[in-house]
Amino acid sequence: MSYLKTRVMRRVYAIWMLRRATSPRVLKFLILVASIWQFKERVFVSAVFANMPNLADLTSTYNFFLAAVVQTQFAVQVSILVGALFALLLLRDFTTRREATYWF
């Protein structure tokens, strides 16, 4: 390949990668990862599971998680809501065929 063609193709690939990296799915995924990271930094997850009641009793498990979410800090509650919202948005994106067959 000639030098000019190599330079042009390198720029074409760079623009293509930039468009892929800033697609709505990638941005939703990054927000989801950030909310999970925020949740992990503020909550000692293994202690929550250690204090959790038996999973066979669904009512007490539901009451435990409801009380745990209500009694946490505001930042944890926001990270849970943001994570759930963006997980649902990503699930909707992956189940509908609005774009091409690419994942991102």
C-alpha positions as CSV (number, residue, x, y, z in Angstrom):
1,M,0.0,0.0,0.0
2,S,1.1,3.5,-0.6
3,Y,1.8,5.9,2.2
4,L,-1.2,8.1,1.4
5,K,-3.5,5.1,1.4
6,T,-2.2,3.9,4.7
7,R,-2.7,7.3,6.3
8,V,-6.2,7.6,4.9
9,M,-7.2,4.2,6.0
10,R,-5.8,4.8,9.5
11,R,-8.0,7.8,9.8
12,V,-11.0,5.9,8.5
13,Y,-10.4,3.2,11.1
14,A,-10.0,5.8,13.9
15,I,-13.3,7.4,13.0
16,W,-15.0,4.0,12.8
17,M,-13.7,3.1,16.3
18,L,-14.7,6.4,17.7
19,R,-18.3,5.9,16.4
20,R,-18.4,2.4,17.9
21,A,-17.0,3.6,21.2
22,T,-19.6,6.3,21.6
23,S,-22.6,4.3,20.5
24,P,-25.6,4.4,22.8
25,R,-25.2,0.8,23.9
26,V,-21.6,1.3,24.9
27,L,-22.5,4.4,26.9
28,K,-25.3,2.6,28.7
29,F,-23.0,-0.2,29.5
30,L,-20.4,2.1,30.9
31,I,-23.0,3.8,33.1
32,L,-24.2,0.4,34.3
33,V,-20.6,-0.6,35.2
34,A,-20.1,2.7,37.0
35,S,-23.2,2.2,39.1
36,I,-22.2,-1.3,40.0
37,W,-18.7,0.0,40.9
38,Q,-20.3,2.7,43.1
39,F,-22.5,0.1,44.8
40,K,-19.5,-2.2,45.4
41,E,-17.4,0.6,46.9
42,R,-20.1,1.5,49.4
43,V,-21.6,-1.8,50.4
44,F,-19.9,-4.8,52.0
45,V,-21.7,-7.4,49.9
46,S,-20.5,-10.5,51.7
47,A,-21.8,-9.2,55.0
48,V,-25.2,-8.6,53.4
49,F,-25.3,-12.2,52.2
50,A,-24.1,-13.5,55.5
51,N,-27.0,-11.8,57.3
52,M,-29.6,-12.8,54.7
53,P,-32.3,-15.2,55.8
54,N,-32.9,-18.6,54.1
55,L,-33.7,-18.2,50.4
56,A,-36.5,-20.8,50.7
57,D,-38.6,-18.3,52.7
58,L,-39.4,-15.7,50.0
59,T,-41.3,-13.4,52.2
60,S,-38.6,-12.9,54.8
61,T,-36.0,-12.6,52.0
62,Y,-38.1,-9.9,50.3
63,N,-38.5,-8.1,53.6
64,F,-34.8,-8.3,54.3
65,F,-33.8,-6.8,51.0
66,L,-36.5,-4.1,51.2
67,A,-35.3,-3.1,54.6
68,A,-31.7,-3.2,53.5
69,V,-32.3,-0.9,50.6
70,V,-34.5,1.5,52.6
71,Q,-31.9,1.8,55.4
72,T,-28.9,2.5,53.2
73,Q,-27.2,5.7,52.2
74,F,-28.7,7.9,49.5
75,A,-25.8,7.2,47.2
76,V,-26.4,3.4,47.4
77,Q,-30.1,3.8,46.7
78,V,-29.3,6.0,43.6
79,S,-26.7,3.5,42.4
80,I,-29.2,0.7,42.7
81,L,-31.9,2.6,40.8
82,V,-29.4,3.8,38.1
83,G,-28.0,0.3,37.7
84,A,-31.5,-1.3,37.4
85,L,-32.6,1.4,34.9
86,F,-29.6,1.0,32.6
87,A,-29.7,-2.8,32.9
88,L,-33.3,-2.7,31.7
89,L,-32.4,-0.3,28.9
90,L,-29.6,-2.6,27.8
91,L,-31.8,-5.6,27.9
92,R,-34.4,-3.8,25.7
93,D,-31.6,-2.8,23.3
94,F,-30.4,-6.4,23.0
95,T,-33.9,-7.9,22.5
96,T,-35.1,-5.4,19.9
97,R,-33.5,-5.3,16.4
98,R,-33.4,-1.6,15.7
99,E,-29.7,-1.6,14.6
100,A,-27.5,-3.9,12.7
101,T,-26.5,-7.2,14.2
102,Y,-23.6,-5.7,16.1
103,W,-23.5,-6.1,19.9
104,F,-22.0,-2.6,20.3
